């Protein structure tokens, strides 16, 4: 039954992330469109996850994001 509990926890985590991302739907993105590589909500999620993971600077958050992509 441990696998079932892990699946439940993963589903809860996913729902929490979806809720987090949806909370930014009404925000205007002040960045210049031609210079945007990633949606603002995804950048904010990366910052949150990086800080939770112990990142203490923008450089560390960027490195964390690069490692998470691969």
Biopython code that builds the backbone (N, CA, C, O; Angstrom):
import numpy as np
from Bio.PDB.StructureBuilder import StructureBuilder

atoms = [
    (1, "UNK", "N", (0.793, -1.197, 0.000)),
    (1, "UNK", "CA", (0.000, 0.000, 0.000)),
    (1, "UNK", "C", (0.842, 1.270, 0.000)),
    (1, "UNK", "O", (0.302, 2.365, -0.157)),
    (2, "UNK", "N", (2.161, 1.141, 0.174)),
    (2, "UNK", "CA", (3.033, 2.319, 0.179)),
    (2, "UNK", "C", (3.016, 3.017, -1.173)),
    (2, "UNK", "O", (3.096, 4.244, -1.244)),
    (3, "UNK", "N", (2.913, 2.240, -2.241)),
    (3, "UNK", "CA", (2.854, 2.829, -3.576)),
    (3, "UNK", "C", (1.614, 3.663, -3.774)),
    (3, "UNK", "O", (1.654, 4.704, -4.430)),
    (4, "UNK", "N", (0.501, 3.208, -3.204)),
    (4, "UNK", "CA", (-0.748, 3.941, -3.306)),
    (4, "UNK", "C", (-0.641, 5.273, -2.573)),
    (4, "UNK", "O", (-1.119, 6.293, -3.071)),
    (5, "UNK", "N", (-0.022, 5.275, -1.400)),
    (5, "UNK", "CA", (0.147, 6.519, -0.629)),
    (5, "UNK", "C", (1.065, 7.473, -1.383)),
    (5, "UNK", "O", (0.814, 8.678, -1.402)),
    (6, "UNK", "N", (2.108, 6.967, -1.995)),
    (6, "UNK", "CA", (3.020, 7.807, -2.768)),
    (6, "UNK", "C", (2.294, 8.436, -3.951)),
    (6, "UNK", "O", (2.525, 9.601, -4.275)),
    (7, "UNK", "N", (1.433, 7.681, -4.584)),
    (7, "UNK", "CA", (0.646, 8.204, -5.696)),
    (7, "UNK", "C", (-0.292, 9.308, -5.228)),
    (7, "UNK", "O", (-0.450, 10.322, -5.907)),
    (8, "UNK", "N", (-0.913, 9.112, -4.070)),
    (8, "UNK", "CA", (-1.795, 10.133, -3.509)),
    (8, "UNK", "C", (-1.034, 11.414, -3.202)),
    (8, "UNK", "O", (-1.513, 12.510, -3.492)),
    (9, "UNK", "N", (0.170, 11.276, -2.606)),
    (9, "UNK", "CA", (0.977, 12.449, -2.270)),
    (9, "UNK", "C", (1.428, 13.176, -3.540)),
    (9, "UNK", "O", (1.465, 14.406, -3.571)),
    (10, "UNK", "N", (1.767, 12.425, -4.576)),
    (10, "UNK", "CA", (2.174, 13.038, -5.840)),
    (10, "UNK", "C", (1.005, 13.795, -6.455)),
    (10, "UNK", "O", (1.189, 14.883, -7.000)),
    (11, "UNK", "N", (-0.184, 13.233, -6.374)),
    (11, "UNK", "CA", (-1.367, 13.904, -6.911)),
    (11, "UNK", "C", (-1.664, 15.184, -6.132)),
    (11, "UNK", "O", (-2.034, 16.196, -6.728)),
    (12, "UNK", "N", (-1.506, 15.152, -4.812)),
    (12, "UNK", "CA", (-1.701, 16.344, -3.991)),
    (12, "UNK", "C", (-0.690, 17.424, -4.351)),
    (12, "UNK", "O", (-1.041, 18.599, -4.456)),
    (13, "UNK", "N", (0.571, 17.023, -4.539)),
    (13, "UNK", "CA", (1.622, 17.979, -4.905)),
    (13, "UNK", "C", (1.318, 18.600, -6.264)),
    (13, "UNK", "O", (1.480, 19.806, -6.448)),
    (14, "UNK", "N", (0.883, 17.789, -7.205)),
    (14, "UNK", "CA", (0.535, 18.293, -8.526)),
    (14, "UNK", "C", (-0.602, 19.307, -8.434)),
    (14, "UNK", "O", (-0.549, 20.366, -9.060)),
    (15, "UNK", "N", (-1.630, 18.978, -7.653)),
    (15, "UNK", "CA", (-2.758, 19.890, -7.487)),
    (15, "UNK", "C", (-2.317, 21.212, -6.869)),
    (15, "UNK", "O", (-2.807, 22.275, -7.252)),
    (16, "UNK", "N", (-1.400, 21.147, -5.921)),
    (16, "UNK", "CA", (-0.885, 22.364, -5.281)),
    (16, "UNK", "C", (-0.148, 23.227, -6.290)),
    (16, "UNK", "O", (-0.301, 24.449, -6.287)),
    (17, "UNK", "N", (0.648, 22.610, -7.151)),
    (17, "UNK", "CA", (1.386, 23.356, -8.170)),
    (17, "UNK", "C", (0.416, 23.989, -9.163)),
    (17, "UNK", "O", (0.591, 25.143, -9.555)),
    (18, "UNK", "N", (-0.595, 23.243, -9.566)),
    (18, "UNK", "CA", (-1.597, 23.787, -10.487)),
    (18, "UNK", "C", (-2.296, 24.987, -9.849)),
    (18, "UNK", "O", (-2.494, 26.010, -10.504)),
    (19, "UNK", "N", (-2.666, 24.865, -8.583)),
    (19, "UNK", "CA", (-3.295, 25.987, -7.880)),
    (19, "UNK", "C", (-2.372, 27.197, -7.841)),
    (19, "UNK", "O", (-2.817, 28.327, -8.044)),
    (20, "UNK", "N", (-1.083, 26.963, -7.579)),
    (20, "UNK", "CA", (-0.093, 28.046, -7.541)),
    (20, "UNK", "C", (-0.039, 28.747, -8.892)),
    (20, "UNK", "O", (-0.106, 29.974, -8.959)),
    (21, "UNK", "N", (0.083, 27.978, -9.960)),
    (21, "UNK", "CA", (0.177, 28.564, -11.296)),
    (21, "UNK", "C", (-1.101, 29.312, -11.672)),
    (21, "UNK", "O", (-1.035, 30.376, -12.287)),
    (22, "UNK", "N", (-2.254, 28.771, -11.311)),
    (22, "UNK", "CA", (-3.524, 29.420, -11.634)),
    (22, "UNK", "C", (-3.699, 30.740, -10.889)),
    (22, "UNK", "O", (-4.435, 31.615, -11.345)),
    (23, "UNK", "N", (-3.028, 30.891, -9.746)),
    (23, "UNK", "CA", (-3.175, 32.133, -8.981)),
    (23, "UNK", "C", (-2.540, 33.327, -9.700)),
    (23, "UNK", "O", (-2.790, 34.472, -9.324)),
    (24, "UNK", "N", (-1.735, 33.079, -10.711)),
    (24, "UNK", "CA", (-1.084, 34.154, -11.457)),
    (24, "UNK", "C", (-1.746, 34.434, -12.807)),
    (24, "UNK", "O", (-1.242, 35.256, -13.572)),
    (25, "UNK", "N", (-2.845, 33.782, -13.111)),
    (25, "UNK", "CA", (-3.494, 33.941, -14.413)),
    (25, "UNK", "C", (-3.917, 35.378, -14.700)),
    (25, "UNK", "O", (-3.873, 35.806, -15.854)),
    (26, "UNK", "N", (-4.319, 36.121, -13.697)),
    (26, "UNK", "CA", (-4.794, 37.478, -13.917)),
    (26, "UNK", "C", (-3.696, 38.533, -13.920)),
    (26, "UNK", "O", (-3.975, 39.706, -14.170)),
    (27, "UNK", "N", (-2.460, 38.145, -13.647)),
    (27, "UNK", "CA", (-1.361, 39.103, -13.573)),
    (27, "UNK", "C", (-0.932, 39.553, -14.967)),
    (27, "UNK", "O", (-0.875, 38.753, -15.901)),
    (28, "UNK", "N", (-0.635, 40.831, -15.091)),
    (28, "UNK", "CA", (-0.040, 41.329, -16.328)),
    (28, "UNK", "C", (1.464, 41.080, -16.270)),
    (28, "UNK", "O", (2.096, 41.276, -15.233)),
    (29, "UNK", "N", (2.021, 40.652, -17.379)),
    (29, "UNK", "CA", (3.457, 40.416, -17.468)),
    (29, "UNK", "C", (4.101, 41.683, -18.013)),
    (29, "UNK", "O", (3.893, 42.018, -19.179)),
    (30, "UNK", "N", (4.886, 42.405, -17.192)),
    (30, "UNK", "CA", (5.451, 43.676, -17.628)),
    (30, "UNK", "C", (6.661, 43.533, -18.557)),
    (30, "UNK", "O", (7.191, 44.535, -19.036)),
    (31, "UNK", "N", (7.097, 42.309, -18.814)),
    (31, "UNK", "CA", (8.286, 42.115, -19.637)),
    (31, "UNK", "C", (7.987, 42.368, -21.115)),
    (31, "UNK", "O", (6.842, 42.260, -21.552)),
    (32, "UNK", "N", (9.027, 42.706, -21.876)),
    (32, "UNK", "CA", (8.883, 42.918, -23.312)),
    (32, "UNK", "C", (8.672, 41.560, -23.986)),
    (32, "UNK", "O", (9.481, 40.648, -23.823)),
    (33, "UNK", "N", (7.591, 41.435, -24.737)),
    (33, "UNK", "CA", (7.214, 40.142, -25.329)),
    (33, "UNK", "C", (8.334, 39.485, -26.137)),
    (33, "UNK", "O", (8.526, 38.272, -26.064)),
    (34, "UNK", "N", (9.061, 40.274, -26.893)),
    (34, "UNK", "CA", (10.115, 39.720, -27.737)),
    (34, "UNK", "C", (11.299, 39.156, -26.970)),
    (34, "UNK", "O", (12.130, 38.449, -27.540)),
    (35, "UNK", "N", (11.381, 39.462, -25.688)),
    (35, "UNK", "CA", (12.501, 39.003, -24.865)),
    (35, "UNK", "C", (12.103, 37.897, -23.884)),
    (35, "UNK", "O", (12.926, 37.448, -23.086)),
    (36, "UNK", "N", (10.860, 37.465, -23.943)),
    (36, "UNK", "CA", (10.358, 36.477, -22.992)),
    (36, "UNK", "C", (10.624, 35.073, -23.516)),
    (36, "UNK", "O", (10.176, 34.705, -24.602)),
    (37, "UNK", "N", (11.363, 34.292, -22.724)),
    (37, "UNK", "CA", (11.608, 32.899, -23.083)),
    (37, "UNK", "C", (10.676, 31.949, -22.346)),
    (37, "UNK", "O", (10.313, 30.895, -22.868)),
    (38, "UNK", "N", (10.290, 32.326, -21.126)),
    (38, "UNK", "CA", (9.459, 31.464, -20.292)),
    (38, "UNK", "C", (8.289, 32.266, -19.741)),
    (38, "UNK", "O", (8.443, 33.446, -19.426)),
    (39, "UNK", "N", (7.127, 31.644, -19.621)),
    (39, "UNK", "CA", (5.968, 32.343, -19.051)),
    (39, "UNK", "C", (6.261, 32.783, -17.607)),
    (39, "UNK", "O", (6.992, 32.108, -16.883)),
    (40, "UNK", "N", (5.686, 33.909, -17.205)),
    (40, "UNK", "CA", (5.940, 34.468, -15.884)),
    (40, "UNK", "C", (5.576, 33.497, -14.771)),
    (40, "UNK", "O", (6.318, 33.381, -13.796)),
    (41, "UNK", "N", (4.461, 32.802, -14.892)),
    (41, "UNK", "CA", (4.070, 31.877, -13.824)),
    (41, "UNK", "C", (5.079, 30.754, -13.649)),
    (41, "UNK", "O", (5.304, 30.297, -12.528)),
    (42, "UNK", "N", (5.690, 30.302, -14.736)),
    (42, "UNK", "CA", (6.702, 29.251, -14.639)),
    (42, "UNK", "C", (7.986, 29.773, -13.993)),
    (42, "UNK", "O", (8.650, 29.047, -13.253)),
    (43, "UNK", "N", (8.333, 31.017, -14.268)),
    (43, "UNK", "CA", (9.503, 31.630, -13.638)),
    (43, "UNK", "C", (9.270, 31.737, -12.134)),
    (43, "UNK", "O", (10.157, 31.423, -11.340)),
    (44, "UNK", "N", (8.079, 32.178, -11.748)),
    (44, "UNK", "CA", (7.765, 32.301, -10.324)),
    (44, "UNK", "C", (7.757, 30.943, -9.633)),
    (44, "UNK", "O", (8.193, 30.829, -8.488)),
    (45, "UNK", "N", (7.268, 29.915, -10.314)),
    (45, "UNK", "CA", (7.301, 28.568, -9.760)),
    (45, "UNK", "C", (8.741, 28.108, -9.577)),
    (45, "UNK", "O", (9.075, 27.524, -8.546)),
    (46, "UNK", "N", (9.586, 28.360, -10.551)),
    (46, "UNK", "CA", (10.995, 27.991, -10.438)),
    (46, "UNK", "C", (11.645, 28.680, -9.243)),
    (46, "UNK", "O", (12.410, 28.057, -8.506)),
    (47, "UNK", "N", (11.343, 29.964, -9.050)),
    (47, "UNK", "CA", (11.904, 30.693, -7.917)),
    (47, "UNK", "C", (11.440, 30.064, -6.609)),
    (47, "UNK", "O", (12.247, 29.850, -5.704)),
    (48, "UNK", "N", (10.157, 29.768, -6.503)),
    (48, "UNK", "CA", (9.632, 29.140, -5.290)),
    (48, "UNK", "C", (10.314, 27.802, -5.022)),
    (48, "UNK", "O", (10.778, 27.551, -3.910)),
    (49, "UNK", "N", (10.376, 26.953, -6.028)),
    (49, "UNK", "CA", (10.981, 25.637, -5.848)),
    (49, "UNK", "C", (12.479, 25.740, -5.543)),
    (49, "UNK", "O", (13.010, 24.968, -4.745)),
    (50, "UNK", "N", (13.153, 26.695, -6.183)),
    (50, "UNK", "CA", (14.574, 26.895, -5.913)),
    (50, "UNK", "C", (14.818, 27.312, -4.476)),
    (50, "UNK", "O", (15.738, 26.808, -3.831)),
    (51, "UNK", "N", (14.006, 28.225, -3.966)),
    (51, "UNK", "CA", (14.153, 28.666, -2.584)),
    (51, "UNK", "C", (13.863, 27.510, -1.628)),
    (51, "UNK", "O", (14.581, 27.324, -0.646)),
    (52, "UNK", "N", (12.831, 26.744, -1.906)),
    (52, "UNK", "CA", (12.523, 25.580, -1.068)),
    (52, "UNK", "C", (13.692, 24.596, -1.080)),
    (52, "UNK", "O", (13.978, 23.955, -0.069)),
    (53, "UNK", "N", (14.366, 24.479, -2.225)),
    (53, "UNK", "CA", (15.498, 23.563, -2.356)),
    (53, "UNK", "C", (16.778, 24.106, -1.719)),
    (53, "UNK", "O", (17.790, 23.406, -1.655)),
    (54, "UNK", "N", (16.730, 25.363, -1.246)),
    (54, "UNK", "CA", (17.892, 25.904, -0.550)),
    (54, "UNK", "C", (18.705, 26.908, -1.336)),
    (54, "UNK", "O", (19.757, 27.339, -0.865)),
    (55, "UNK", "N", (18.260, 27.294, -2.506)),
    (55, "UNK", "CA", (18.978, 28.290, -3.293)),
    (55, "UNK", "C", (18.955, 29.632, -2.553)),
    (55, "UNK", "O", (17.939, 30.027, -1.981)),
    (56, "UNK", "N", (20.096, 30.319, -2.580)),
    (56, "UNK", "CA", (20.200, 31.587, -1.867)),
    (56, "UNK", "C", (20.520, 32.770, -2.768)),
    (56, "UNK", "O", (20.736, 33.875, -2.268)),
    (57, "UNK", "N", (20.556, 32.572, -4.070)),
    (57, "UNK", "CA", (20.815, 33.677, -4.998)),
    (57, "UNK", "C", (20.139, 33.370, -6.328)),
    (57, "UNK", "O", (19.709, 32.247, -6.588)),
    (58, "UNK", "N", (20.059, 34.411, -7.168)),
    (58, "UNK", "CA", (19.476, 34.219, -8.504)),
    (58, "UNK", "C", (20.304, 33.246, -9.327)),
    (58, "UNK", "O", (19.759, 32.470, -10.113)),
    (59, "UNK", "N", (21.620, 33.286, -9.149)),
    (59, "UNK", "CA", (22.487, 32.368, -9.890)),
    (59, "UNK", "C", (22.194, 30.926, -9.483)),
    (59, "UNK", "O", (22.102, 30.043, -10.336)),
    (60, "UNK", "N", (22.048, 30.691, -8.189)),
    (60, "UNK", "CA", (21.730, 29.342, -7.725)),
    (60, "UNK", "C", (20.365, 28.884, -8.236)),
    (60, "UNK", "O", (20.197, 27.722, -8.606)),
    (61, "UNK", "N", (19.397, 29.791, -8.257)),
    (61, "UNK", "CA", (18.068, 29.442, -8.776)),
    (61, "UNK", "C", (18.160, 29.094, -10.257)),
    (61, "UNK", "O", (17.533, 28.136, -10.710)),
    (62, "UNK", "N", (18.931, 29.861, -11.009)),
    (62, "UNK", "CA", (19.110, 29.574, -12.438)),
    (62, "UNK", "C", (19.768, 28.213, -12.640)),
    (62, "UNK", "O", (19.350, 27.443, -13.504)),
    (63, "UNK", "N", (20.780, 27.921, -11.858)),
    (63, "UNK", "CA", (21.451, 26.610, -11.967)),
    (63, "UNK", "C", (20.495, 25.479, -11.589)),
    (63, "UNK", "O", (20.471, 24.429, -12.232)),
    (64, "UNK", "N", (19.718, 25.706, -10.547)),
    (64, "UNK", "CA", (18.722, 24.726, -10.129)),
    (64, "UNK", "C", (17.739, 24.450, -11.277)),
    (64, "UNK", "O", (17.411, 23.298, -11.562)),
    (65, "UNK", "N", (17.276, 25.523, -11.927)),
    (65, "UNK", "CA", (16.356, 25.375, -13.047)),
    (65, "UNK", "C", (16.973, 24.624, -14.216)),
    (65, "UNK", "O", (16.311, 23.805, -14.852)),
    (66, "UNK", "N", (18.228, 24.900, -14.495)),
    (66, "UNK", "CA", (18.912, 24.192, -15.592)),
    (66, "UNK", "C", (19.026, 22.707, -15.277)),
    (66, "UNK", "O", (18.815, 21.872, -16.157)),
    (67, "UNK", "N", (19.353, 22.369, -14.043)),
    (67, "UNK", "CA", (19.465, 20.963, -13.667)),
    (67, "UNK", "C", (18.106, 20.273, -13.696)),
    (67, "UNK", "O", (18.008, 19.098, -14.049)),
    (68, "UNK", "N", (17.064, 21.002, -13.326)),
    (68, "UNK", "CA", (15.718, 20.417, -13.304)),
    (68, "UNK", "C", (15.212, 20.114, -14.714)),
    (68, "UNK", "O", (14.386, 19.220, -14.898)),
    (69, "UNK", "N", (15.700, 20.846, -15.699)),
    (69, "UNK", "CA", (15.269, 20.629, -17.083)),
    (69, "UNK", "C", (15.855, 19.344, -17.668)),
    (69, "UNK", "O", (15.283, 18.763, -18.590)),
    (70, "UNK", "N", (16.978, 18.909, -17.140)),
    (70, "UNK", "CA", (17.654, 17.756, -17.744)),
    (70, "UNK", "C", (17.736, 16.590, -16.840)),
    (70, "UNK", "O", (18.279, 15.553, -17.219)),
]
sb = StructureBuilder()
sb.init_structure("model")
sb.init_model(0)
sb.init_chain("A")
sb.init_seg("    ")
for serial, (resi, resn, name, xyz) in enumerate(atoms, 1):
    if name == "N":
        sb.init_residue(resn, " ", resi, " ")
    sb.init_atom(name, np.array(xyz, "f"), 0.0, 1.0, " ", f" {name:<3s}", serial, name[0])
structure = sb.get_structure()
